[in-house]
Amino acid sequence: METEALAAAREIDFSLVALFMRATLTVKIVMVVLIMASFWSWAIIIQKHINYRRAKADAREFEDAFWSGQPLDQVYEQVKDDPNGGSEKIFAAGMREWRRSHRGDGGLIAGASARIDRAMNVTIGRESDDINNGLTFLATVGSISPFVGLFGTVWGIKHAFEEIAIQQSTSLAVVAPGIAEALLATALGLLAAIPAVVFYNKLSGDAEKITGRQEAFADEFAMILSRQLEKPEA
């Protein structure tokens, strides 16, 4: 009897496609959701990696030009129409407000420093939102995917026990397929969650470094402008 059960179990197809096709509708939906979440996570991971590399390269290129000794007005004329990276946009926002703060006679309107800082901070906030866009999805996938997979597993095991009750048999041929289908849902949940958590931590760290670099540049630029603001008082 045991030999017949083992022979019957060997004849069952345990490939991933077969396990998916034999699963109940609920478990199939869970698997599809997890697969889509995994693909979407990888799309965000790849896109963010490309964007962050470009942001770092743009920041280096602009800061080299900024600290090259060129007059600020000349640098602004080069970037004002189409600022490329975050640092360029922050610089353009500060210079734009700097120019607007001058009266017709060349004097400065009161409160220029506060307005310049506010303009740059608004730009930093926008850039930070753009840099962090999509990371919330990775955090969500990393947090809930194991539980979604576990739900699919529980539902699949429930179905397996129902099959045992219907066929009144606990042989491997009856038990193994249902358990395998159920565990596949957990495996997909982990497959979606692990990369999402790992790269969320990595990308969050990179985003903080990029934002910190932009804030440091804004502080340095603000100090340069503050010296210009203090000149008339000297």
Beta strands, then each sheet from edge to edge (+ up, - down):
end
